[in-house]
Amino acid sequence: MSYKQMQDVLMRELRLYHYPIAVKFFFEEAELDHFKKNAPEIVTPVKPMTFCQWEIGARMKGQIVYSGVEGLGCSNAKYSFGWKGIDEGEIKGQAKYARDLAQAERFVKSKPHMKEGLLGIALAPLGKIDGLYEPDTVHFYCDNMQAYHLAVDYMAATDTHPLRTNITMNSSACGGNVFSLMEQEFNMLPACSGSYNSGKTERGEINVIIPGAKFKKVFERLEERINAASSSITRPGDGFPGADVCKNCPLIIFKKDN
């Protein structure tokens, strides 16, 4: 099944509000050249902005976004992507979250971050990457119950239980993707203060990030459930998310009108 077909199923069956974002971190010139040569249309930031703002183009507008460090105006993301080291400014920037500067420094150093050498990052709706690249991570902005369904399918598909996620101070979208790539593990985390304000997450979306290498297994598990009953875990047999009523409620029942 193509990624376009997978996206269609996910949008329909999980009632997603945003396109799943296929994230690609380019470390090889040949892969980057292939992407630039074959992508139908690439957009780039006009001015430096945050990584979570880059993602708006992919998840909301359906655009294929690409940029290197020149288009990134977020210190947290630059550190996460290996585009800068720790300096006094980075530590002071985290001071408002910590009890003191010493704690802020320890917290910054404990964030997941990539090795040097990243050339650039592509962000695209999952349905537009066929023939362009295999995703390093797939990032969903979704609600609580959509996140739960994705988490349950990941656990079943990968035989992983319980899930242990990675939440850091003020690096949800950027650091969250880096964690999933480096650890090859599922991540589910709230918006950080930066991504809430700048990344258009005012609807209360939850971040769900799945390593690209494991994504197809998760999708196959969703298909198994659809074929057996439906995409709904809350009420198998109903469409997602199932009737939102109290379990075993004797009052909210419907039958055919004969």
C-alpha positions as CSV (number, residue, x, y, z in Angstrom):
1,M,0.0,0.0,0.0
2,S,1.3,3.4,-0.9
3,Y,1.8,6.2,1.7
4,K,-1.0,8.1,-0.1
5,Q,-3.3,5.2,0.5
6,M,-2.2,5.0,4.1
7,Q,-2.9,8.6,4.7
8,D,-6.4,8.3,3.2
9,V,-7.2,5.4,5.6
10,L,-5.8,7.3,8.6
11,M,-7.7,10.5,7.8
12,R,-10.9,8.6,7.3
13,E,-10.8,6.0,10.0
14,L,-9.2,8.1,12.8
15,R,-11.0,11.3,11.8
16,L,-7.7,13.2,11.8
17,Y,-8.0,16.9,11.7
18,H,-4.4,17.4,10.4
19,Y,-2.3,15.5,7.9
20,P,0.3,13.1,9.4
21,I,3.7,14.7,8.9
22,A,6.4,12.6,7.3
23,V,9.7,13.9,8.7
24,K,13.0,13.3,6.9
25,F,16.4,14.3,8.3
26,F,19.0,14.5,5.5
27,F,22.5,13.6,6.3
28,E,23.4,12.3,2.8
29,E,23.9,14.6,-0.2
30,A,22.6,11.9,-2.6
31,E,19.3,11.5,-0.7
32,L,18.8,15.3,-0.5
33,D,19.5,15.7,-4.3
34,H,17.0,12.9,-5.1
35,F,14.4,14.7,-3.0
36,K,15.0,18.1,-4.5
37,K,15.0,16.7,-8.0
38,N,11.7,14.7,-7.6
39,A,9.5,16.7,-5.3
40,P,6.7,18.3,-7.3
41,E,6.9,21.6,-5.4
42,I,9.0,22.6,-2.3
43,V,8.3,25.6,-0.1
44,T,10.9,27.1,2.2
45,P,10.5,29.6,5.1
46,V,10.7,33.2,3.9
47,K,12.2,34.2,7.3
48,P,13.7,32.1,10.0
49,M,10.9,30.5,12.2
50,T,10.5,27.6,14.6
51,F,10.4,23.9,13.6
52,C,6.8,23.6,14.8
53,Q,6.0,26.5,12.5
54,W,7.6,24.6,9.6
55,E,5.2,21.8,10.4
56,I,2.2,24.0,9.9
57,G,2.8,24.0,6.2
58,A,2.7,20.2,6.0
59,R,-0.1,19.4,8.4
60,M,-2.4,22.3,7.7
61,K,-1.7,23.3,4.1
62,G,-0.5,20.0,2.7
63,Q,2.8,21.5,1.5
64,I,6.2,19.9,1.2
65,V,8.5,22.1,3.3
66,Y,12.3,22.0,3.3
67,S,14.9,24.0,5.1
68,G,18.4,23.9,6.5
69,V,19.6,25.9,9.5
70,E,19.2,29.2,7.6
71,G,15.4,28.9,7.9
72,L,15.4,28.0,11.6
73,G,14.9,30.7,14.2
74,C,14.5,28.5,17.3
75,S,17.5,27.9,19.6
76,N,15.9,24.8,21.1
77,A,15.5,23.2,17.8
78,K,19.0,24.1,16.6
79,Y,20.4,22.3,19.7
80,S,18.1,19.3,19.1
81,F,19.2,19.0,15.5
82,G,22.9,19.4,16.2
83,W,23.1,22.8,14.6
84,K,24.4,24.5,17.7
85,G,26.0,23.5,21.0
86,I,25.2,24.5,24.6
87,D,26.1,28.1,25.4
88,E,25.2,30.6,28.1
89,G,22.3,31.9,26.1
90,E,20.7,28.5,25.7
91,I,21.0,27.9,29.5
92,K,19.5,31.3,30.3
93,G,16.7,30.7,27.8
94,Q,15.6,27.7,29.9
95,A,16.0,29.4,33.2
96,K,12.3,30.3,33.5
97,Y,11.5,26.6,33.6
98,A,14.0,25.6,36.2
99,R,14.7,26.4,39.8
100,D,18.2,27.8,39.1
101,L,20.8,28.0,36.3
102,A,22.5,24.9,37.5
103,Q,19.3,22.9,37.1
104,A,18.6,24.5,33.7
105,E,22.0,23.5,32.5
106,R,21.5,19.9,33.6
107,F,18.1,19.8,31.9
108,V,19.4,21.2,28.6
109,K,22.3,18.6,28.6
110,S,19.8,15.8,29.1
111,K,17.7,16.7,26.1
112,P,18.0,14.3,23.1
113,H,20.1,15.9,20.3
114,M,21.6,14.8,17.1
115,K,25.2,14.5,16.0
116,E,26.6,17.2,13.8
117,G,26.2,16.9,10.0
118,L,22.5,17.4,9.4
119,L,22.1,19.0,6.0
120,G,18.4,19.9,6.2
121,I,14.9,18.6,7.1
122,A,11.9,17.9,4.9
123,L,8.3,17.9,6.2
124,A,5.5,16.7,4.1
125,P,2.0,15.2,4.4
126,L,2.4,11.5,4.6
127,G,0.5,11.1,1.3
128,K,3.0,13.1,-0.7
129,I,6.2,11.3,0.0
130,D,5.9,8.2,-2.3
131,G,9.0,8.2,-4.5
132,L,10.6,11.0,-2.5
133,Y,11.9,9.4,0.7
134,E,11.1,7.0,3.5
135,P,10.2,8.9,6.7
136,D,12.5,9.0,9.7
137,T,9.5,9.8,11.9
138,V,5.7,10.3,11.4
139,H,4.3,13.1,13.5
140,F,0.6,13.3,14.4
141,Y,-1.1,16.3,15.9
142,C,-4.2,14.7,17.3
143,D,-6.7,14.6,20.2
144,N,-6.7,12.4,23.2
145,M,-8.6,9.5,21.8
146,Q,-6.8,9.5,18.5
147,A,-3.5,9.4,20.4
148,Y,-4.8,6.5,22.5
149,H,-5.7,4.5,19.4
150,L,-2.3,5.1,17.9
151,A,-0.6,4.2,21.1
152,V,-2.5,0.9,21.5
153,D,-1.9,-0.1,17.9
154,Y,1.9,0.7,18.4
155,M,2.0,-1.5,21.5
156,A,0.3,-4.4,19.8
157,A,2.2,-4.1,16.6
158,T,5.7,-3.9,18.2
159,D,4.9,-6.0,21.3
160,T,5.9,-3.1,23.6
161,H,4.2,-2.6,27.0
162,P,4.1,-0.2,28.8
163,L,5.1,2.7,26.7
164,R,7.6,5.2,28.2
165,T,7.6,8.6,26.5
166,N,10.1,11.4,26.7
167,I,8.9,14.9,27.7
168,T,11.4,17.7,27.8
169,M,11.2,21.4,28.7
170,N,10.3,23.5,25.7
171,S,11.3,21.0,23.0
172,S,8.1,19.0,22.2
173,A,8.0,19.0,18.4
174,C,11.8,19.3,17.7
175,G,13.1,17.2,20.7
176,G,10.2,14.8,20.5
177,N,11.1,13.9,16.9
178,V,14.8,13.6,17.7
179,F,14.0,11.2,20.6
180,S,11.8,9.0,18.4
181,L,14.5,8.8,15.7
182,M,17.4,8.2,18.0
183,E,15.7,5.8,20.3
184,Q,13.4,4.2,17.6
185,E,10.6,4.5,20.1
186,F,7.0,5.9,20.2
187,N,6.6,9.3,21.8
188,M,3.5,11.0,23.0
189,L,3.8,14.4,24.7
190,P,1.9,17.6,25.2
191,A,2.7,20.9,23.4
192,C,5.6,22.8,25.1
193,S,5.2,26.5,25.8
194,G,7.0,27.3,22.6
195,S,5.0,25.0,20.3
196,Y,1.7,26.0,21.9
197,N,2.3,29.7,21.2
198,S,4.1,29.5,17.9
199,G,3.1,26.1,16.4
200,K,-0.7,26.6,16.3
201,T,-1.7,24.0,18.9
202,E,-4.4,26.1,20.5
203,R,-6.9,23.3,19.9
204,G,-5.1,21.3,22.7
205,E,-3.5,18.8,20.3
206,I,-1.3,16.0,21.6
207,N,1.9,15.1,19.8
208,V,2.3,11.5,18.7
209,I,5.5,10.6,17.0
210,I,6.2,7.1,15.6
211,P,9.6,6.0,14.1
212,G,9.3,5.7,10.4
213,A,10.9,2.2,10.5
214,K,8.0,1.0,12.7
215,F,5.2,3.0,11.1
216,K,4.0,0.4,8.6
217,K,3.6,-2.2,11.4
218,V,1.4,0.2,13.3
219,F,-0.7,0.8,10.2
220,E,-1.0,-2.9,9.5
221,R,-2.3,-3.4,13.0
222,L,-5.0,-0.7,12.4
223,E,-5.9,-2.6,9.2
224,E,-6.3,-5.8,11.2
225,R,-8.7,-4.2,13.5
226,I,-10.7,-2.6,10.7
227,N,-11.0,-5.9,9.0
228,A,-12.0,-7.7,12.2
229,A,-14.6,-5.1,13.4
230,S,-13.8,-1.4,12.9
231,S,-11.2,1.3,13.6
232,S,-12.9,2.0,17.0
233,I,-11.3,0.5,20.1
234,T,-13.8,2.2,22.4
235,R,-16.8,0.4,20.7
236,P,-15.5,-2.2,18.2
237,G,-17.9,-2.4,15.2
238,D,-18.7,1.3,15.3
239,G,-16.9,3.9,13.3
240,F,-14.2,5.8,15.0
241,P,-14.4,6.7,17.8
242,G,-17.6,4.8,18.5
243,A,-20.7,6.2,20.2
244,D,-19.5,8.6,22.9
245,V,-21.9,7.3,25.6
246,C,-21.5,5.7,29.0
247,K,-20.7,2.0,28.7
248,N,-23.8,-0.3,29.0
249,C,-26.1,2.7,29.2
250,P,-29.6,1.3,28.9
251,L,-31.0,4.7,27.7
252,I,-29.0,5.6,24.6
253,I,-29.9,2.7,22.3
254,F,-30.9,2.8,18.6
255,K,-32.7,0.2,16.5
256,K,-34.0,-0.1,13.0
257,D,-37.4,1.5,12.4
258,N,-39.5,-1.3,10.9
